[in-house]
Amino acid sequence: MKIRLNVLTVSLVVLLSASLHAADRVIISYSSRSYAFLPAQIAVAKGFFKEENLEPLLIQMRSQVTVPALLSGEVHYTLSFGNIIGSAMAGLPFKILGVLTDKPLHSIVARPEIKTIGDMRGKRMGSQRIGGSDQLAAEAIFQAKGIDVKDVQFVTLGGDEPVRTEMLRKGLVDAICTVPPGPVRLAREGYNILGGPKDLKIGSPISAVAVTDTRLKTHREETKRVLRALLRGLRAMHERRDETITIMSKWLSQTPDVARDSYDSILPSFSPDGGTVDKTYEFAIESRKATVRTDKPIPLSQVRDLSLLREVQKELRIQ
């Protein structure tokens, strides 16, 4: 009996070890520690990747570095949207598989003396770069609120959000377009939120799931598992409010109050199922044509492949 038990124990250890080693390691990049990439953090925290037999390595990487890293295979997947759709428009072999946000998370936040969006005419709007997600979000908000973007002076600041926020505080610009928890914190300092996601019917996404054409072809089943884990994280974000707020607090070292206020403001920007309407992609393409320096029509099939998304939605019974 002891011999049989020992043999059984050894067999279980071998099987467990084999199971652990069988997990596929996947390297996933994201551009910043912001709520735009929250579904991936939820997927990790809730064990959704593990249940797909995946060992994820999430790496924060600047958008400009993501493209060559994907092409070289140093990164397998990315959660970026803007630089990927721009590169795909330029002819590089990338495909967006689904979106996490189908509208920007950004809000326009202005100095205390600027009370309304109309007061921004003739004022300085700080942005990271021309064609960046914050600038495109600001333009979409201005347009939705009836303000001609030509009436606003966009100033390229470079730098990440903390840098742009400090420039706002110092009065070097009159407003910036920032993502939560930035607007919540600035509002508590007396700054004014002039517009945000709730004002937009359509806008350019800032996070998605993307891959090279080659990996999609050679690792299709793995890609499907990655997409399924992320989609489960996205659904959990919508359906498990309190758990999501706890993850938000831990990930970005925030108080529960800030995380709770931020959750309520960002949720409308997230896709419920990884999909979005064609007009969202069309808006994103049109808004980037000047940056890509083309005026040619870009078919949606050049920038996206929704076949795996439809399969995963069906399996998860997402309508």
Salt bridges, closest charged atoms under 4 A:
ASP24 OD2 - ARG225 NH2 2.63
GLU51 OE1 - ARG232 NH1 2.78
GLU52 OE2 - ARG228 NE 2.67
GLU113 OE2 - ARG111 NE 3.13
ASP134 OD2 - ARG164 NE 3.54
ASP160 OD2 - ARG62 NH2 3.77
GLU161 OE2 - ARG164 NH2 3.95
GLU166 OE1 - ARG169 NH1 3.38
ASP174 OD2 - ARG124 NE 3.22
GLU189 OE2 - ARG169 NH2 2.78
ASP199 OD1 - LYS145 NZ 3.76
ASP213 OD1 - LYS95 NZ 3.27
GLU222 OE2 - ARG215 NH2 2.86
GLU239 OE2 - ARG235 NH2 2.57
ASP242 OD1 - ARG241 NH1 3.96
GLU243 OE1 - LYS46 NZ 2.53
GLU243 OE1 - ARG240 NH1 3.96
ASP257 OD1 - ARG260 NH1 2.94
ASP261 OD2 - ARG188 NH2 2.89
ASP264 OD1 - ARG241 NH2 3.13
ASP278 OD1 - ARG304 NH1 2.99
GLU286 OE2 - LYS289 NZ 3.05
GLU311 OE2 - ARG220 NH2 3.90
GLU311 OE1 - LYS224 NZ 3.03
GLU315 OE2 - LYS224 NZ 2.54
GLU315 OE1 - ARG228 NH1 2.52
